[in-house]
């Protein structure tokens, strides 16, 4: 039996459950993940789904990547009683797409079906996800790998629904409601999300810590899973130590 909180890994935009076997530095901790519901166009509904997956847990840590980071944030601002810490990577508090042209393009991509979805939308999205560092990771990655991730896991209606959810979500004015230790993990190269998103969360969440993983891109959970997991493990170890010191001082 363990007294450690369960790490709950919330999927990215693809909706696919995390591959927990790759996160070897975290292997000693209790973990779980799940698949995102399909065809959901509202971030609060995704937060409801995440809440259902932690309903049986007394102590847990939310770990959300990209779109999953926004879901984790949406749940964290509700201040659920079992939440002990929050980890967000490549995430955002509000619509991360600053370009009006790209926002329109995303909405258009979200309406594509069949061949145009597979050949146009997913190729364009894979291009936006890519970085110069992907092939040099612990698991070399390519745009074709990103496209395959979505082909295998993301029906076109779900892609479109998640575009709507991402473009309309805004938790900026509720960041001060996050009341647990928070880690923001940022890749050094991210043309999809950009630098402002992490800065907004770091400023709005009291005591939030940010680390930038050098020579990584938006897909760093896939390309650098050990580096990613070590960052989470270091944060959790320090969080536990700080909690124990606080208790001892009482």
Wavefront OBJ file of the C-alpha trace (Angstrom):
o trace
v 0.000 0.000 0.000
v 1.356 3.464 -0.843
v 0.691 6.860 0.669
v 1.783 8.626 -2.505
v -0.868 10.515 -4.463
v -1.873 8.958 -7.766
v -0.559 10.680 -10.860
v -3.445 11.203 -13.262
v -2.214 11.872 -16.802
v -4.669 13.810 -18.947
v -4.420 13.275 -22.733
v -3.386 15.852 -25.280
v -5.416 17.028 -28.287
v -5.248 13.584 -29.908
v -7.298 12.177 -27.037
v -5.028 9.136 -26.709
v -4.136 7.796 -23.247
v -0.518 8.386 -22.220
v 2.088 5.677 -22.728
v 3.036 5.414 -19.052
v 5.751 2.802 -19.673
v 7.928 5.524 -21.211
v 7.933 7.607 -18.021
v 10.482 5.452 -16.224
v 11.550 8.020 -13.570
v 7.930 7.990 -12.357
v 7.454 4.213 -12.467
v 7.527 3.869 -8.657
v 4.493 6.123 -8.255
v 0.833 5.082 -8.646
v -0.432 6.208 -12.048
v -3.461 6.180 -14.263
v -4.601 7.692 -17.543
v -7.663 7.561 -19.776
v -8.965 8.436 -23.244
v -10.724 11.733 -23.840
v -14.427 11.563 -24.697
v -15.245 12.003 -28.376
v -17.054 14.899 -30.024
v -16.934 17.199 -26.982
v -16.610 20.914 -27.801
v -16.573 22.412 -24.286
v -13.599 22.508 -21.907
v -15.830 22.282 -18.848
v -17.242 19.005 -20.151
v -13.691 17.665 -20.481
v -13.048 18.762 -16.896
v -16.182 16.850 -15.887
v -14.766 13.749 -17.589
v -11.447 14.153 -15.766
v -13.304 14.634 -12.467
v -15.116 11.350 -13.047
v -11.773 9.565 -13.465
v -10.482 10.840 -10.105
v -13.719 10.473 -8.171
v -12.462 7.393 -6.306
v -9.143 8.995 -5.301
v -8.471 10.807 -2.027
v -5.081 12.143 -3.152
v -3.961 12.792 -6.696
v -1.804 14.969 -8.934
v -3.093 16.167 -12.295
v -0.540 16.016 -15.117
v -1.834 17.557 -18.328
v -0.024 18.006 -21.614
v -1.008 20.645 -24.212
v -4.823 20.455 -24.584
v -4.753 18.181 -21.527
v -3.047 20.950 -19.553
v -6.041 23.175 -20.144
v -8.339 20.369 -18.996
v -6.220 19.932 -15.856
v -6.413 23.666 -15.215
v -10.179 23.676 -15.758
v -10.502 21.053 -13.033
v -7.914 22.618 -10.713
v -9.712 25.978 -10.556
v -12.684 24.113 -9.082
v -10.444 23.347 -6.088
v -11.288 19.637 -5.823
v -10.545 18.286 -2.346
v -8.219 15.472 -3.432
v -5.919 17.549 -5.620
v -2.400 17.780 -4.180
v -0.397 19.277 -7.081
v -0.752 20.363 -10.690
v 1.655 19.828 -13.604
v 1.003 21.466 -16.973
v 3.213 21.186 -20.051
v 2.867 23.048 -23.322
v -0.463 24.312 -22.021
v -2.489 27.491 -21.886
v -5.090 29.323 -19.801
v -6.836 30.855 -22.803
v -6.852 30.541 -26.586
v -3.156 30.152 -27.449
v -3.523 31.020 -31.143
v -2.794 34.737 -31.459
v -2.919 34.993 -35.246
v -6.427 35.735 -36.607
v -5.432 34.027 -39.841
v -4.363 30.853 -38.051
v -7.487 30.902 -35.850
v -9.619 30.979 -38.993
v -7.486 28.226 -40.491
v -7.960 26.080 -37.368
v -11.728 26.509 -37.530
v -11.662 25.577 -41.196
v -9.523 22.513 -40.479
v -11.990 21.498 -37.800
v -14.772 21.319 -40.370
v -12.908 19.012 -42.742
v -13.884 15.368 -43.061
v -12.677 12.294 -44.939
v -9.685 12.739 -47.240
v -9.349 16.502 -46.693
v -9.165 15.904 -42.934
v -6.572 13.162 -43.271
v -4.485 14.790 -45.999
v -4.844 18.517 -45.310
v -5.858 19.153 -41.702
v -3.622 16.544 -40.104
v -0.600 17.416 -42.234
v -0.993 21.102 -41.383
v -1.429 20.334 -37.696
v 1.593 18.028 -37.651
v 3.645 20.817 -39.212
v 2.624 23.226 -36.429
v 3.533 20.653 -33.775
v 7.030 20.041 -35.149
v 10.322 21.418 -33.856
v 13.976 21.163 -34.973
v 14.702 19.021 -31.903
v 12.222 16.200 -32.451
v 14.543 13.800 -34.261
v 17.278 14.166 -31.626
v 15.080 13.092 -28.737
v 15.191 9.931 -26.661
v 12.496 8.729 -29.056
v 13.100 10.279 -32.496
v 9.895 11.829 -33.804
v 8.717 13.193 -37.141
v 5.730 15.019 -38.584
v 4.616 11.663 -39.967
v 4.578 10.288 -36.410
v 2.404 13.169 -35.233
v 0.020 12.641 -38.126
v -0.130 8.915 -37.376
v -0.966 9.688 -33.728
v -4.057 11.568 -34.890
v -4.983 9.130 -37.645
v -5.001 6.317 -35.068
v -6.789 8.154 -32.280
v -8.735 11.210 -33.428
v -11.909 11.060 -35.532
v -12.473 14.200 -37.589
v -15.554 15.300 -35.571
v -13.510 15.075 -32.358
v -10.688 17.082 -33.899
v -13.168 19.790 -34.857
v -14.883 19.737 -31.468
v -11.544 20.099 -29.662
v -10.582 23.003 -31.896
v -13.766 24.747 -30.722
v -13.047 23.917 -27.091
v -9.463 25.208 -27.311
v -10.379 28.429 -29.093
v -13.163 29.336 -26.649
v -11.651 28.239 -23.305
v -10.479 31.057 -21.027
v -9.410 30.523 -17.415
v -7.196 33.601 -17.177
v -9.368 35.335 -14.579
v -9.571 32.156 -12.470
v -5.871 31.323 -12.227
v -5.779 32.652 -8.671
v -8.129 29.833 -7.687
v -5.401 27.227 -8.154
v -4.426 26.465 -4.576
v -1.889 23.657 -4.959
v 1.823 23.535 -5.873
v 2.036 23.998 -9.629
v 4.736 23.160 -12.164
v 4.699 24.587 -15.676
v 6.953 22.688 -18.095
v 7.786 24.599 -21.251
v 9.646 23.387 -24.345
v 12.369 25.661 -25.661
v 10.772 25.696 -29.136
v 6.995 25.855 -29.521
v 5.472 27.660 -32.494
v 2.007 26.266 -31.715
v 1.563 27.695 -28.202
v 4.231 30.398 -27.882
v 5.899 31.962 -24.838
v 3.018 34.151 -23.632
v 0.850 31.217 -22.558
v 3.324 29.984 -19.946
v 4.019 33.523 -18.743
v 0.302 34.138 -18.192
v -0.054 30.990 -16.085
v 3.145 31.620 -14.153
v 2.008 35.138 -13.284
v -1.555 34.194 -12.415
v -0.966 31.093 -10.282
v 0.528 31.917 -6.893
v 3.877 30.196 -6.359
v 3.856 28.481 -9.756
v 7.254 27.252 -10.931
v 8.297 27.078 -14.546
v 11.098 25.075 -16.079
v 12.123 25.232 -19.722
v 13.457 21.985 -21.144
v 16.294 22.894 -23.471
v 16.302 21.589 -27.047
v 12.730 20.315 -26.942
v 9.566 21.121 -28.888
v 5.834 20.919 -28.323
v 5.890 17.125 -28.666
v 8.477 16.758 -25.887
v 6.354 14.326 -23.925
v 6.757 11.946 -26.874
v 10.320 12.807 -27.905
v 11.929 13.267 -24.463
v 9.821 11.158 -22.069
v 12.634 10.500 -19.583
v 13.661 14.151 -19.420
v 10.026 15.110 -19.048
v 9.395 12.541 -16.323
v 12.538 13.525 -14.407
v 11.297 17.111 -14.293
v 7.981 15.927 -12.856
v 9.720 13.625 -10.366
v 12.006 16.408 -9.132
v 9.008 18.678 -8.630
v 6.994 16.032 -6.778
v 9.931 15.130 -4.522
v 10.402 18.788 -3.583
v 6.668 19.243 -3.066
v 6.584 16.268 -0.695
v 9.645 17.552 1.188
v 8.136 21.021 1.528
v 4.876 19.543 2.812
v 6.721 17.441 5.408
v 8.759 20.440 6.578
v 5.577 22.474 6.947
v 3.963 19.744 9.032
v 7.065 19.409 11.215
v 7.090 23.135 11.892
v 3.540 23.131 13.243
l 1 2 3 4 5 6 7 8 9 10 11 12 13 14 15 16 17 18 19 20 21 22 23 24 25 26 27 28 29 30 31 32 33 34 35 36 37 38 39 40 41 42 43 44 45 46 47 48 49 50 51 52 53 54 55 56 57 58 59 60 61 62 63 64 65 66 67 68 69 70 71 72 73 74 75 76 77 78 79 80 81 82 83 84 85 86 87 88 89 90 91 92 93 94 95 96 97 98 99 100 101 102 103 104 105 106 107 108 109 110 111 112 113 114 115 116 117 118 119 120 121 122 123 124 125 126 127 128 129 130 131 132 133 134 135 136 137 138 139 140 141 142 143 144 145 146 147 148 149 150 151 152 153 154 155 156 157 158 159 160 161 162 163 164 165 166 167 168 169 170 171 172 173 174 175 176 177 178 179 180 181 182 183 184 185 186 187 188 189 190 191 192 193 194 195 196 197 198 199 200 201 202 203 204 205 206 207 208 209 210 211 212 213 214 215 216 217 218 219 220 221 222 223 224 225 226 227 228 229 230 231 232 233 234 235 236 237 238 239 240 241 242 243 244 245 246 247 248 249 250
